[in-house]
Amino acid sequence: MADTESRAPGKDIIALSPDGRELWVSVKGFPENSPNTQARHWFSGAVFDLILYHDENPDVTLALGLPDGFPTYKGLPPPCQVASGINAF
């Protein structure tokens, strides 16, 4: 699991999904500087992480955790969720 305080890379949450499969979650927070641009960069980095996680273990359930109410994040997940099967929370 990642050390979020030090911003170390890695899976932020490892848990069991509702169907009993292992669940790996990459979590992103509220951007601080240049929020819309930073949110897009963080989002693209998180999606890339999920692609790498899938290569590491294609049998796990992958998810992306984003804060509710941030417009840039709110506009990004639906197309990716449909295209790649990633769960967005």
N, C-alpha and C positions, 0 to 999 in steps of 0.2 A: 504494500500500500504506500502511496506517495505521502511525503511529509509536506502538507499543504502550507504550513507556516514558512518553511524555507523555500517553497515553490519548486521542490524537487520533482523531476519527471517521474511518471509511473501511473499505475491505475489508482484512482482516488478512492474508489470503493470496490471491495470484492465481497459479494454476498450470494445468496441463492435467489433466483427469480421465482415468481409465483408457481411456475410449472416445475420447480425443483432443479433447474439447470443452474450452473454457476453463472453469475452475473458480474461483469466488469463495467464500471461506470467511470467515465471521464467527466469531471465537474468543472464548470467555469463560473466565475463570479461576476460582479458588476465591474466594468472597466472604470479606471480612474482618470486617465489622461486620454484626450481625443477619443471619447467613448465609442462613437460609431465605428471609427477605423480600428481601434483596439479590439472591439467586439468581433469584427470580421476576422481579424488575424487570429484571435484566440479560438474562434469557431473553426476556422480552416485547420489550425493546428490540432484541435481536438478530433476532427474528422480523420485527419491523417493518423493520429494515434490509434483510433478505432480500426483503421485499415491494418495497421501493424499488429494490433491485438488479434484481429481475425486471422492473420497469417500465423501468429503464435499458437492459436488454438481455435480452429473453426467451429468447435462444438459449444463454445460459451455464448451466452446472450450478451450483447453489447448495448450500452446505453450512454446517453449524453445528458448530463444534468446541467440545466441552465436556470438562472434566476427568473422568476415570473415578473412580467411587467416591463422588461427592458425591450423597447421597440425593435432595435436591430436584431437581437436574438429571436424575438417573436416572429420576425419575417423570414428567418433563415431555415429553421428545422423542417417545415413540412415538405419541401421538395426533396431534401436529402433523406428524410424518413421514408418516403414512398420509394425513392430510387434504390436505397441500399438496405432497407430493413432495419435501420438503426432505431432504437427506442429513444424518444426524447422526453425528458421529465422536466 
